[in-house]
């Protein structure tokens, strides 16, 4: 007890209480004088945060809308997959059997499905004749049927993912690499200085 009396705690307590009251009073006076400025600054900060959030959301929605509206055409898909050695499964039996093994028999237009073990790609494309959707199957070896389909997404990003997965899978297979992936993969028409 002698130790605590030495610091004179009651006097320290009253001094601390006075300092707290003085600081709170000065803050109240400051807020009273500059209240409109502080409220304006707070509203400005809140509006900047909300504006940034709205910009981010609207940008993401606009990109998603563009991707769903402007899908890669059938010719682009045919050329991109053909450059990887995939051909459309034209024989009805192979195409029907492959498409029946899809987990979803009807999907959104522009959606891509991939099977990597025997390389198969299924694409749901809009039909020009009846405004419906039809599926097109592409295969590397059409005699081996797909087992495990994976949804890759919709539109250009999905096509990029499919091509990336096909390239990664073909690089591991040495026999296919020599035939399908030449050493010079750049565009031969490109002019290099």
C-alpha positions in Angstrom: 0.0 0.0 0.0 2.8 2.4 0.7 4.0 2.0 -2.9 0.6 3.1 -4.3 0.3 6.0 -1.8 3.6 7.2 -3.1 2.2 7.8 -6.5 -0.8 9.5 -5.1 -3.4 7.6 -7.1 -6.5 9.7 -6.2 -4.8 12.9 -7.5 -3.7 11.0 -10.6 -7.3 9.8 -11.1 -8.7 13.3 -10.9 -6.0 14.8 -13.2 -6.8 12.1 -15.8 -10.5 12.7 -15.6 -10.0 16.5 -16.0 -7.8 15.9 -19.1 -10.3 13.6 -20.7 -13.1 16.1 -20.1 -11.0 19.0 -21.5 -10.1 16.9 -24.6 -13.7 15.9 -25.2 -14.9 19.5 -24.8 -12.4 20.8 -27.3 -13.3 18.0 -29.7 -17.0 18.9 -29.3 -16.3 22.6 -29.9 -14.1 21.7 -32.9 -16.9 19.5 -34.3 -19.5 22.2 -33.7 -17.5 24.9 -35.5 -16.5 22.7 -38.5 -19.4 20.3 -38.5 -20.5 21.1 -42.0 -17.0 20.6 -43.4 -16.5 17.3 -41.6 -19.9 16.0 -42.7 -19.1 17.1 -46.3 -15.8 15.3 -46.2 -17.4 12.1 -44.8 -20.1 12.2 -47.5 -17.4 12.7 -50.2 -15.4 9.7 -48.9 -18.5 7.6 -48.8 -19.5 8.6 -52.4 -16.0 7.8 -53.7 -16.1 4.3 -52.2 -19.6 3.7 -53.5 -18.6 5.1 -56.9 -15.7 2.8 -57.2 -17.8 -0.2 -56.2 -20.4 0.7 -58.8 -17.8 1.2 -61.5 -16.3 -2.3 -60.7 -19.7 -4.0 -60.8 -20.8 -2.3 -64.0 -17.5 -3.1 -65.7 -17.8 -6.7 -64.9 -21.4 -6.8 -66.0 -20.5 -5.1 -69.3 -17.7 -7.6 -70.0 -19.9 -10.5 -69.2 -22.7 -9.1 -71.4 -20.2 -8.7 -74.3 -18.9 -12.2 -73.9 -22.4 -13.7 -74.0 -23.5 -11.6 -76.9 -20.5 -11.8 -79.3 -19.6 -15.4 -79.3 -16.9 -16.9 -81.5 -18.4 -18.0 -84.8 -18.5 -21.6 -86.0 -15.8 -20.8 -88.6 -13.4 -19.4 -85.9 -14.0 -22.4 -83.7 -13.5 -24.8 -86.6 -10.2 -23.1 -87.6 -8.9 -22.9 -83.9 -9.7 -26.5 -83.1 -8.6 -27.7 -86.6 -5.2 -26.1 -86.0 -4.8 -28.4 -83.0 -5.6 -31.5 -85.1 -9.3 -31.8 -84.1 -11.9 -32.5 -86.7 -15.7 -32.4 -86.5 -17.2 -35.7 -85.8 -19.1 -36.0 -89.1 -20.1 -39.6 -88.8 -23.5 -39.6 -87.1 -22.8 -42.6 -84.9 -19.6 -41.2 -83.4 -21.1 -37.7 -82.9 -24.3 -38.9 -81.4 -22.6 -41.3 -79.0 -20.1 -38.6 -77.9 -22.9 -36.0 -77.4 -25.1 -38.5 -75.4 -22.3 -38.9 -72.9 -22.3 -35.2 -72.0 -23.7 -34.5 -68.5 -25.9 -31.8 -70.0 -27.7 -32.5 -73.3 -28.8 -28.9 -73.6 -26.6 -25.9 -72.6 -26.3 -22.2 -73.3 -25.1 -21.2 -76.7 -21.4 -20.7 -76.9 -20.6 -23.1 -74.1 -17.6 -25.4 -74.4 -17.1 -28.9 -72.9 -13.7 -30.7 -72.9 -12.6 -34.3 -72.5 -8.9 -34.6 -72.3 -8.0 -38.3 -72.3 -9.2 -39.0 -75.8 -9.4 -35.3 -76.9 -13.0 -34.4 -77.6 -14.5 -30.9 -77.5 -18.3 -30.2 -77.6 -19.5 -26.8 -78.5 -23.1 -25.6 -78.3 -23.7 -23.2 -81.2 -26.7 -21.1 -82.2 -28.5 -22.6 -85.2 -29.1 -20.4 -88.2 -32.2 -22.3 -89.4 -34.5 -22.5 -86.5 -33.0 -20.1 -83.9 -32.2 -23.0 -81.6 -29.0 -24.5 -80.3 -27.1 -27.4 -81.8 -24.1 -29.2 -80.4 -21.0 -29.9 -82.5 -18.4 -32.4 -81.4 -14.7 -32.2 -82.4 -12.3 -35.1 -81.9 -8.7 -36.1 -82.5 -9.3 -39.8 -82.6 -13.0 -40.3 -83.2 -13.0 -44.1 -82.5 -12.2 -43.5 -78.8 -15.2 -42.1 -77.0 -15.1 -39.5 -74.3 -15.7 -40.5 -70.6 -15.1 -37.4 -68.4 -16.5 -34.1 -69.8 -15.5 -30.9 -68.0 -17.4 -27.7 -68.5 -15.0 -24.9 -69.7 -17.3 -21.9 -69.7 -18.9 -19.7 -72.3 -17.4 -17.6 -75.1 -13.9 -16.5 -76.0 -12.4 -17.2 -72.5 -13.8 -20.7 -72.6 -12.3 -21.3 -76.1 -8.9 -20.0 -74.9 -9.1 -22.4 -71.9 -9.9 -25.3 -74.2 -7.1 -24.5 -76.6 -4.7 -24.1 -73.6 -5.7 -27.5 -72.2 -5.4 -29.2 -75.6 -1.9 -27.7 -76.1 -0.9 -28.8 -72.6 -2.2 -32.4 -73.2 -0.7 -32.7 -76.6 2.7 -31.6 -75.4 2.8 -34.6 -73.0 2.2 -37.1 -75.9 5.3 -37.3 -78.0 3.6 -39.0 -81.0 1.0 -36.3 -81.3 3.5 -33.5 -80.7 5.5 -34.3 -83.8 2.4 -34.4 -86.0 0.2 -31.6 -84.6 2.5 -29.1 -83.1 5.3 -28.0 -85.4 8.4 -26.3 -83.9 7.5 -23.0 -85.7 4.2 -22.0 -84.2 4.1 -18.4 -85.2 2.1 -17.1 -88.2 4.2 -17.7 -91.3 2.7 -14.6 -92.9 4.1 -12.4 -90.0 6.8 -10.0 -91.0 9.6 -9.8 -88.5 12.2 -7.1 -88.5 
